[in-house]
Amino acid sequence: MVPGSGRDNRRALGERGELIAARALREAGLRIVERNWRCSSGELDIVAEERAPDYVQGKSDARWLVLVEVRTRRGFAYGTARQAFPGRKQAKLRHLAALYVQEKEWKGPWRIDAVAVQMDGSGRVVDVEHIRHAVPG
């Protein structure tokens, strides 16, 4: 692969976005458990935990497993980072989440969140948005 190629640039942009997302999640009170969990079906960018109510179980303070997809966009030519969650990606995230929950034998509540990192054309961060329950179950 040629240094400075488009693929290298995308990878570097994605890694930078994940660092920014992890910082934003920690600042929001989540604890990062894993980064870049991989299996034969794909990858989860960030796995975190958060204390929050579980209204289904009637618990005011539950430990949630939070599986996070990070989308980073530089510029607006291909849409915003928030717009980068097509239906097929959501289906894949649901599948990966189920595999992770099964592998870790997680018994508590869990959800799939997203963090959209939007940069301007020169690479300055314009917005970081944490979207809770971004992918419906």
C-alpha positions in Angstrom: 0.0 0.0 0.0 1.3 3.4 -0.9 1.8 5.8 2.1 -0.7 8.6 1.8 -3.1 6.6 -0.2 -6.9 7.0 0.2 -7.2 3.9 2.3 -4.4 5.0 4.6 -6.1 8.4 4.9 -9.5 6.8 5.7 -8.0 4.5 8.3 -6.2 7.5 10.0 -9.4 9.5 9.9 -11.3 6.6 11.5 -8.7 6.1 14.2 -8.8 9.8 15.0 -12.6 9.7 15.1 -12.5 6.7 17.5 -10.1 8.5 19.9 -12.4 11.6 19.9 -15.5 9.4 20.4 -13.9 7.5 23.3 -13.0 10.8 25.0 -16.5 12.1 24.5 -18.0 8.8 25.9 -15.7 9.0 29.0 -16.7 12.6 29.5 -20.3 11.6 29.4 -19.7 9.1 32.2 -19.3 5.8 30.3 -16.4 3.4 31.0 -14.6 2.1 28.0 -14.3 -1.7 28.2 -12.8 -2.6 24.8 -11.8 -1.0 21.6 -11.9 -2.6 18.1 -13.4 -5.9 19.2 -13.2 -8.2 16.2 -14.7 -11.5 15.2 -15.1 -13.3 11.8 -18.3 -11.2 11.1 -16.8 -7.8 11.6 -15.8 -5.2 14.3 -17.3 -3.2 17.1 -15.5 0.1 17.4 -16.0 0.7 21.1 -17.6 -1.4 23.9 -18.4 0.6 27.0 -20.5 0.4 30.2 -22.9 2.9 31.7 -24.9 3.1 34.9 -28.5 4.1 33.9 -32.1 3.1 34.6 -33.5 -0.1 33.1 -37.2 0.7 32.8 -38.0 -2.8 31.3 -36.7 -4.5 34.5 -37.9 -1.7 36.7 -34.4 -0.9 38.0 -33.4 2.7 38.7 -29.7 1.9 38.5 -28.5 -0.8 36.1 -25.2 -1.6 34.5 -25.7 -1.3 30.7 -23.4 -2.7 28.1 -23.1 -0.1 25.3 -21.8 -1.2 21.9 -20.7 1.8 19.9 -20.3 2.5 16.2 -18.2 5.5 15.4 -18.7 7.4 12.1 -16.3 10.1 11.2 -16.7 12.5 8.2 -14.3 15.1 7.0 -16.2 17.7 5.0 -19.7 17.4 3.8 -19.4 16.2 0.2 -20.7 12.7 1.1 -23.2 13.8 3.8 -22.7 14.2 7.5 -21.3 11.7 10.0 -24.8 11.4 11.5 -26.2 10.4 8.1 -23.7 7.5 7.7 -25.8 4.8 9.3 -27.6 3.0 6.4 -30.0 0.1 7.1 -27.6 -2.6 6.1 -25.0 -1.2 8.5 -27.6 -1.3 11.3 -28.4 -4.9 10.6 -24.7 -5.8 10.7 -24.3 -4.0 14.0 -27.3 -5.9 15.5 -25.6 -9.1 14.4 -22.2 -8.1 15.8 -23.9 -7.0 19.1 -25.7 -10.3 19.5 -22.4 -12.2 18.9 -20.6 -10.0 21.5 -23.3 -10.4 24.1 -23.3 -14.2 23.6 -19.5 -14.5 23.7 -19.3 -12.5 26.9 -22.4 -14.1 28.4 -23.8 -10.7 29.2 -27.0 -11.0 31.2 -27.9 -7.3 31.7 -29.4 -4.6 29.5 -27.5 -3.6 26.4 -27.9 -1.2 23.5 -26.2 0.0 20.4 -25.1 3.7 20.4 -23.4 5.7 17.8 -21.0 8.6 17.9 -20.9 10.9 14.9 -17.7 12.9 14.6 -18.0 15.7 12.0 -15.0 17.6 10.9 -14.6 20.4 8.4 -12.6 20.1 5.2 -9.4 21.0 7.0 -9.9 18.3 9.7 -11.0 20.5 12.6 -13.7 18.9 14.7 -17.1 20.7 14.1 -19.4 18.4 16.1 -19.3 15.3 18.2 -22.8 13.7 18.8 -23.4 10.7 21.0 -26.6 9.1 19.9 -28.0 6.7 22.5 -30.1 3.7 21.2 -29.0 4.6 17.6 -29.8 1.2 16.3 -33.2 -0.2 17.3 -33.2 -3.8 18.6 
